């Protein structure tokens, strides 16, 4: 099949003239944003004071972006398409701002930046200027769902937007530099998961301008045949549009977009006419044009256009060098602005009539402001899935397995607006109940014996955390809901991606026209304390530390201690808006402590005293045993039981923390507990032994402003691990019940001498348990089979 359409083209002379004028206008506005403070229409000769003192921005990619945006407007109008534009080379921010201003959307949302000479001057001045707008395709840019500052995620965001959006076309521009990143390289596989019967379409456009900041790009320097074979191997039908003659490129690009849209329409027509959905060969475009096209060919005797020197600011000493100033003016006037803007500075009639109108404009499409389309999920009542806890610790069931039945029904009740994402770990994390009602989405070949694969599946599994994250972000930003489940240690793979999403949420909270989107929900299991079979490489709870560095109004961290608290927590998370929710829960059978009513109340509080596990009887305690996380809770309660048995006179208060952010003061986090309430629970002067799921120093960070911080002693994961037994893991990190008892003895004033025998007994018990694992390869049954046995617990619970 032909890979390039070498035709005179479908454009009439008038269409060609108007498209080229629109492209020139976008290019002019782009250059103006990078360089100009004043004199936006060049009504007088350019002077140094008309130019910004600091020249910031990226020109090299911008003419290609402007060209594509212009031509996509043509096909939207001609075919009445709903489309959005995802800009992988997001450093071409001025190009997208220029196009949204030409379309009128920018002025509708930012009234001071009107479509006239005054508005144009403000448009130019604000770009990359203190108090103005960023240099990239940031949340402030209408129509953006992808900033493109950190490279690699454009295509996964595009596919996320297309899932369950059957009428949407997502035009995704991939920079040839971005194409070298690992996440982008993996993203080409996304078409295996796109069902043309129910999903929209993604049109990838590889912007092959040949250079990065200072180097050639790999895909530009391999042979054309190898590049085409690569794209075909990924399941695409590639078409090349190339050249440096604007007239020829306009015609070729118009014809190629027409052909691509025809093929997409035919793929969707066949898939939606019934029958088996087979994997199609989706079209994609390779746009090969000079970097910095239409800019200065040479500056200071060196070639600029078509080289890496065009990447950012091609002419740099404009205020100081008269030759540079003259070159900039020649460049700007080459676009003939007098033909493009009328006497008021507004686009002339031909230009104003070219783009789509209303919500058909890519910059005004409600899909790109997903909160406008967001609807609440139809959630089943999580109470109906409760574990029947008649006494603390019984029965022992896996929390995520219980949650899985609820997630199954969330999927059933929300067949177009909810998906479950995971890197081949849905079943491993005990969420396999989802497969009772759906399958894994998969549009490639299947063979006999494949398990739960179908084109209609709503579970998105691919062995790439980057893809799962990117898909889900694109899905959320276009108005839907989802959960990302992963092994706790390997969620670090998307640390940088969650950084970017947190920044997006932070900024959009301050943009009035951006509506809140559904929260990004992480369910992390196979966690650090129960990765004893996979070993040290799988043991890392540090994602929590990473997330809490983000803005307090954006991040939430939950550590439910059992199944009922997990159900309550996840129901809350799926109802929330515009947050990043991190939930860590175990999948292995474990004690369940709270009835559903107790769990709901406890989660509502975020943290609280467990009277039934305490021996202070409402009085001032001698020591506080605090815990956060399922395994730390188990070890804390076992320690409390040992203290009750051996030191019955010791007044012990047990505090469990579900919402980690409650530990901070309200001045630091909106969930923070006021100082007087914190002091009432944790005391102002008594020892606090805190058993924590993750790295212990995080608890110190969160509580350093508290009055009793000096008495806080935290046990947690201290980077000790291997392939061993569950109890050996906690002993390796001094989080075990015996060590917690030792900590109490060492820190309660006056206790050391009278509890010396008990302390020695605890040391001996630790050694005995370690010896047992080395001899038998499993934990001592007295530890592994421990259950809460306090006789008065039922009476205490009845009194609450």
N, C-alpha and C positions, 0 to 999 in steps of 0.2 A: 504494500500500500504506500502511496506517496506520503512523504513526511513533510513536504512543503508545497504550498499552493502557489505556483509561479503563474499568476494570472494578472491581467490588467486590473481585475478587481471589480467588486460589486458596487463601488461608490460612484455616484454621478459626479460631474464636475462641481456642482453646487455643494453636495454632501462633503466632498473632499475639501473644498475651500473652507467650509464651516468647521469641520473636524480639526483641520490644521490650525485655524484661527483659535479655536478653543484650547488646543494644546499649547499654542504660543502664549495665550493668556495665562494658563496655569504655570508655564515655565517662568513667565515674567513675574508673577506673584510669588513664586518660589524664590527667585533670586532677590527680589525686593525684601522678603522677610529675612534673608541671611544678611543683607548688606545695609538697608536703608533705615534711617531715622526720620527723614523728611523728604520733601520733593517727590512724592510717590509716583506722580505722572510725568516727571521730567519736564515740567512746564518751564524750567529754567536750566541752564547748564549745571551739571553736577558739581557740587563743591565738597571739600573735605568735611564740613560740618553737617552735611546731609547723610554722612556715613556713620555707622555705629563704631564706637571706640573699640569694642571687643567683637570680633567676627566669629560667630559660632554657628554651626550647622553642617549639613552634609548635602552637597550638590550632586555628587556622582550618580547616585541611584535615582534622583528625583525626576529627570526627564523621562526615564522609562516608566516610572510610576504614573506620571501625568499622562503619558501616552495610553497606558492600559486603562486608566480610569475614564479617559475620554471615550475610548472605544467601547468599554462596557456600558457606558451611558447610552450609546447608540443601540446596542442590542436589547437593553432593558426597555427602551421606548418602543422599538420595533416589535418586540415579542411580549410586551407587558409582563416582564419578569419581576419577581421578588428576588433581590440579590444583595449581598453584602460583600465588602472588600476587606480581606485580611492582609495586612502589610507585614511580611516577614522582615524586610529591610526597614524596620521602624525608624531608623535614623533619618529616613526621608520624610520626616514629619512635616516640613514646610510644604511638601507637595500635597499631602492630604488636607492640610489646613487650607491651601489655595483652592482645592476643588470643593471643599465644603462651603467656602465663601462664594465661589462662583455659583454653586447650586442654591444659595440663599439660606441654607440651614444654619450656617454659622451666625449670621446676623439675626436670625429668628431667636436663637438661644442666647446670644451675647449682643444685646441691643446697641451697645456703644460702638460695636465694630460693624457699622452699617455698610451697605453696598453703595458707597459713594467715595469721594476723594478723602473726606475726613475719616471714614471707616477704614479705607485702605491704608492711610497713614498709621492708624492705630494697629491695624493688622501687622504691618511691617515692624513697627516699634516694639510690640509686645513679644515678638518671637525671640526666645533665648535671652531675654532681657530681665533684669531684676524686677520682681513683681509682676512679670508677664507670664508666658506659657513655656512649657518645656520644649526641648528640641525634637522629641520623638512623637510617635503616634499615640500619645498618652490618653488617659481617660477624658481629658478636657476636649478631645477631638470628636466631634459628632460622628457616629457610625463606627467608631473603633471598639473592638473587643480584644485587641491585641496590641500592646505597646511596641513590641519588637525591639526593646532595648537589649535584653539578653536574648541571644540568638538560639534558635533550635526548636521553637514550639509552635511556629505558625501553622504548620500543616495539621498537627494534632488538634489545635484549637479549631481549625476550619472543619475538620470531620466531626468534632464534638458539636459544633453548631448545626451541622447537617443532619445528625441523628434525629429521627422523629420530626423532621421539618420537611415534609414531602414536596412542598412547593418552593423550596429555597434553593438558590444557586449561590454557592460560596466561591468567589474568585479569590484564590490564595496565591499571592506572589511570594516566591521563595528566592531569596538572594543566593547567588552562587557561592558566596562565602558561608552563609548559613547552612547551605547544603553539605558542608564538610563536617557539621556537628553530629555527634552520635544520636541525639534525640530526633533530629530531622531525618537522618538516614533511616532510622527505624520507622518513621512516620509514613514512608511510602507504602508500608504494609497495611495501612489503615483501610485501603479499598477492599480488603478481604472481609471487612466487618460492616461494610455499607450495603444495605439492602435497598435496591432501587425501587422495590415495591412500596416501601413505607418511609424511606429516608429521602432527604434532598440530595443534591449533587455537589461535588467539590470539583472545581476546575483548577488544578495546579498549574501555575505559570512560573517556570524557572527563569529568573531574570539573569541571564548569562552575559554580564557586561565585562567579565574577564579579570576583575581585580578586587582585592580586599583593601585594607588600609595601605599596605606597603608591599603586597605580594600578588602574584597571579593566583587565580583560583584553580583548583584541581580539575573541576569539570570543564573548564574552558580549555585546558591544555591536554586533555585526552582526546582521542580521535572522535570525530562526529559519529562514526559508526558505533564506537564503544559506548558513547553517551546514549545513542538511540537504543542500543541493545540493553543497556542498564534500565532505561525507562520501560522498555517492553517487558523485561524480566520482572519488573514490579507490577505488571498487569496493566500498563497504560498503552494507549496509542499516541505516540508523540508526534507533534507537528512543529516544524521549525519556522520561525519568522525572523529574518535577519536582514541586515543592511544598514546603510547610513544615509540613504536617499529618502527623505521624509515622504515624498509622494509614493514611492514604491512600497515603503514599509506600511503606510496607511492602508493601501489597497490589500496588501498581503495579510495584514493583521485583521482587517475587516472580514476578508474571505475566510480566514482560519477560524475566527470566532463564530462566524455563521455555521461553518461545518461542525465545529465542536458542539455548539448548541443543538444542531440537528441530531448529532449522534447521541447526545445526552437525552434528548426528547424521545428518540427511538428506543433507547435502552429502557427508559422508564415506561414507555407505552407497552413494550413487550412484557415487562415484569408485572405491570398492573393489570394485564388482561387475563390473569389467572395462570395456573400451572406452576411448575417448579421454578424457583428463582435460581438461575445459574450466574456464576461470576462473569460479569461483562468485562470488556476491555475499554476502560474509561479513557476519554481523550485527555491529553495534557499538552501544554504549549511551551516551547523553548524560545524565549525572546532573546535574540543575540544582537544587541546594538551597542554602540560605543559608550563607555562610562563617561559621564559628563557631556553627553551629546548636546549639541547646539551651544555649548559654552565656549570659552576662549580656546582656540586650537593650541596656541603656544603662549607661555608667559616667561619673560626673562630668558628667552631663547630656548626654553625647554618645552617639549611636547607635553601637553596637559590632557586634552580631549582624547579619550580612548586609553588612558593610562591611570595608574594608581594616584597620580597627582591631582586627579579630578575628584577624589573621594570626598574631601571635606570642602575647604574654602579655596578655590583655585587661584584667586588673586588676594593676596594677604596684606600688603602694605598700602592700602588705598588712601588712608589719611595722610601718610607721610611721603608717598611716592607719586608725583604727578603722572608718570606713565601708567602706573596701576590705576589711578583714578580715571584717566582717559580710557583705558582698556575696559573698565567696569561700565562706563557710560556707553561705549560702543556695544558692549554685550547687551545691556538692557535695551538700547534702541533697536537692536537687531530684531527684536520681537514686534516692533512697530506698534507700540502701545496706543498711539493715536487712532489706530484702526480698531482697537479692541475695547476701548472704554469711551463713553460719551463725555459730554462737557461736564457732567456732574461727577464723573469717576465711576459710574455704574457700567457693568458689561453692556455692550451694544445689543440691540434687539436679537440679532442672529445668535449670539452667544447665549443670551438669557433663555432663548427658546430651545436650546439643544438638549439640556439634561432632562431627566424625568421630573415629575412634579409630585408634591405631597409625599406620602410614605413610600413611593416607589424610588425616591432618591436614596442612594446607598447610605448617605449620611443621615437620613431620617427614618430608615427602616426600623420599625419597633423591635425587630429581632435583635438588633445591635444595642438595644437598651432593654435587656431582657426582663428587668423588673416591671416594665409596662405590661408584659404578657404573663407574668408569674401568677399562678393560682395555687391556693393551698392544696396540699396532698389530702386525699381521702384516706386517713389513717385508721386502721382498726384500733379498738380500745386495747392498749397494751396490758391492761389489768386482766384481760381474758386469757393471757398467756402465762400468768403468774405461776411460780413454783410454790407449792403448798408447804410453807415452813411452819411446822407446829412447834418446834423447839429450835433454838439456835444451832446451826451447823448441820441440820438435817432437812432434806436429803442432800447428798453430794452429787451435783450434776454440773455439767459444763455450761458456763454462762452464755457463750456465743452460740452453743447449740440451741438453747432456749430462745435466744434472740432470733435465730435463723427462721423459726416458724413464724414469727411476727414479720420479718422481712419478706418472707414468702408471700404473705397476704398483702403487704404493702405493694409488692409487684403486681399482684392480681388486680388490685383495686385502682391502680394507676398505670394503665397499659401504654400510655403515650408520654408520660411526664416523669417517669422515674426509672433509673437504671442502677445496677450494682456493678462496680468496677473493681478489678483485682488482677494482680500479676500471677495467675495460675494458682491462687491460694484461697479461693472461695470455699472449696470443699475442705481443704486443710484447716481453715479457720472455723470449721464446723457450721458454715452457713449453707450447707448442701441442701437444706429443705427447699431452697429456692428452685431447685431442679424438679420439684414436684409440680411446678406450674409453668416453668419456662425452660429455655435451653441457653447454652452459650451462643452468642451471635457468631455466625461463621458462614461465609458465602463461597468458600473454596471447596475443593473436592472433599468428599467424605468416603470412608471405607467401612466395611462391616466391622462392628466392634467399637466404633467411635461412640463416645458417651455424651449424650445431651448436646449435640451440635445441630443448629439449624439457622437458616437465614432470619427467622423471626425471633431468635433468642434475645432476652433482655439482660443477660449477664455478659459483661464485656471483659473477657479474659485474654490477655496477651502478656507474654513474659517480658514486659517492659514497664517499669514503674513510670517512666517518662510518658509513655503513651497513655497509660491509665489516667495520670494526672492531667495531661493536656486535653484528652477527650472530656474528662469530667469538668474541667474549667470551662471549656467551650460550651458544654451542655448547660452549665449553670448560668453563664453570662448571657445566654439566649433564652432564659426563662424557665428552666426545668430544675429537677432535683436529683440527688444521687448520694451514694455512699462509696467511699474508696476503702477497701479492706486490704491490709497488707501485714506481713510479718513486721514486727516492731523494728527490728534492727535495719531492715532494708528500705524502710520508708525514707531513710537518710538520702537515698538516691535522688529524691526530689526536693532536697533541702532548698536548692536555689530556686526551683519553680514556686515553692510555697512562699519564698521571699517575695517574688514578683507579684503573686496573687494578693499577698497581704498589703503590698504597696498599692495595688489597684483598688482594693477595698477601702484602704485609708483615704486615698484621694477622692474616690467617688462619694464618700460620705459627705464631702464638702461641696459637691456639685449639685445644685438644686434640681436640675433636669434629669439627673441619673437616678432611677428608681432602685431601691434595694433588691438584691438578688438572693436566691436561696443560699444557705451557708454551705461551705465546703466541709464535709463531714468525713473525718478519718476514723475508722475502727481498726485499731492495731491490736493484733493478738499474736499467738505463738511468741509470747513476750520473753524478756530477758531471763525470768526465773524459771520458765518451763521450756527452755531451749537446751535442756541438758543432753538431749540426744544428738543435736547438731553441733554443739560445741561453741567455742569462743567466738568464731566468726559471726555467729548468729545472735550474739548477746550484746545488745547496745540499746539502752533506754534514752539516749540523748536527744531524740527528736523533740521531746518536751522542752528541754533546755533551749533548743534552737527556736522553737515557736514562741516561747514567752519573751524573747527579745523584741518581738514585733509590738505594734501599738496595742495598748490595753483595750481600746474600744473595739478591736478586731478579734483578738484571740481568746479562746476558752479551752481549759484542760480539765478533763474529768477522769477519775479513777474509781469507778464503781466497784465495790468489794464483792458483789455476788450477782446472780442472774436477775433478781427483781430490781435492784438498783440500776442494772444495765438497761433493762427494758424502759424504765422511767427516764433514764438519761437520753437514750436514743430517740424516744418520742419527743422529748424537749428539743433535741438537736434538729430533727427533721422539721419542726415547726419554726425554727429560728431563721433569722434573715441577716445576711451580710456579715457573718462571722466565719472564722476558721475554728471548728470544733475538733479537738483531739480527744478521743476516747480510747483508753487502754483497758482491755479486759482479757481474762484467761479463757482458754478453750477446753482445758482438761477438767475432768470431774473434780469439784472442789466444794467445800461446805457453803451452804446458803444460810445467811444470818438473819435476815429480816423478812417479815411478812410483806405483802405488797403494800398494805396501808402504811406500815412502818417505812418501807423503802421510799414511797412517794414523799412522805414527810421529811425523811432524811435528805433526799435529793433537793427538796425545796429549800431546806436550810443550808445545804452545801457542806456543812460539817456539823458535828454535834457530839454530845456526850452519850455514850451507850451505858445507861444506868444498869442494865441487866448484866453487864460485864464488869462493872466497877464495884469497889468496896468502900468508897468514901461516904456512901449513904447520905449524900447531899451536903456533907460538911466540907471543910477545907481539906483537900487531899495532901498526902505527903509527897506524892509523885504523880505526874501525868504520863500515861502511855498513849502516844498519838500514833496514828497509822494512816497511810494512804496507799491504796493498791491492794489487790486481792491476796497475794502471798504475804506482804507485810502485815495485813490484817490478821491472817491466820496465825502468823508467828507471834503477833502482839497478844492475841487472845490466849494462845497457849502459854505465853509468859505470864499473863495476868492470872491464869489458873494456877500456875506453879507458885506465884507469890501468895495467892489466897491460901493454898495448901500449906506452905511452909512458913509464911509470915502473916498469919491471919490478922494481926493487929495493925498491919500496914494499910493505910488508906490510899487505895489506888483508883485513879480516875482514867477511864479509857475514852479516848476521843478519836472518832473516825472522820477522815476528810475525803469527800467525793469531789468537790469543786476546788481544785488546787488554788485558784485565784482568790478564794476567801482568806487565804493566809496574808495577803497584802492589805495595807490600809486602803480606805476608800480614795485617798488622794492619789494612789498609784494605779488602782484598777476599780472599775465600777462595781465589781462583785466583792470588793474588799470589805472585811469585817471591821466595824468601828473599834477603836482601841478599848473602850470600856467593855464591849461584848467579848472581844478577844481575851482581855485580862480576866473576865469572869470565868471563861471556859478554861484557859490555859494557866491561870494565876499570874501574879506579878513577881513571885519570888520562889516558886517551887521548881524542882528539876523536871524537865520535859525530856523524855526519851522518845524520839520520833523515828519510827520505822517507815521508810519511804521506798517507793517502787524504783526510783531512778537514782541519779547521782546525788549524793547527800548535800553537796554544796548549794544546790538550787534552793533547798528549803531555807538555808541561811540567807541567801539573797532575798527571798520573798519576805522574810520576817525580820530583817536586820533593824528595822525601825521600831520593833515592838519592845515594850519595857522589859520583858523577861528574856530577851534574846541571849543574854550571857549564860542563862541556865539551860539553853536548848542544846541537846546533843542528838545528832542525827546519824542513823545507820541507813545505808542503802548500797547500791551497787558501786563498788570501787575498782572496777576493771579487773576483777578476778573471775576467771571462768575456764571451763573446759567441757569435755564430754564426760558427764558424771551423773549422779542421781540428783533429784530435786532438792533433797535436804542438804546434800553436800554442797550444792550451789549456794544456799543461804549461809551455810557455815563458812565457806570460802570468803564471804563478804561480811562476816560478823553480824548478819541480820537474823540469825536463828534465835529461837526462844530462850535458849540457855544463855546466850551472850546478852540478850536484852535484860534478863534477870541480873546478870553480872553488872551491867550498866546501872541498873537501879541501885544495887548494893553499893557500888562505888560512888554514887552521886547523891544519895539521900543522906543528909548530915546525921551522924551518929549511928548509921546502920552498919558500917563496915565491920566493926568489932563484933557486934552481936549476931551478925549474919555470916561470919567467916566460914562456918561449916557449910552453910548452904552455897556459898560462893565456890568452895572447893568441890562440892557435889556437882555444880553446874559445869565446872571445868572438866571433871571426870566424865560427865554425861556427854559432853561434846566429843571427847576423845573416844569414848565407847561407840558413839554413832559413826565416827569416822572409821574406826577399826572395822565396824560391821560392813560398811560399804566396800572396804578394801578386801575383805574376806569373802563376802557373798555376792557382791556386785549389785546390791539393792539396799534401800534404806531399811533401818531397823523398824520392824512392825510397830513398836511402841511409839514411833514418830509417824510413820506412814499411815497408821490406822487411828491416830489420835482423834478424838471427838470431844466437843464441849460437853462437860458432864455436871456442871454446877447444879445442885439440887434446887436452889431457890430461884433459878432464872425465870421460871414460868410465873411465879408469884410477882417477881419484880416487873416483868413485862405487863402483867395484868394491872399493875398500879400506874403505869405510864398514861 
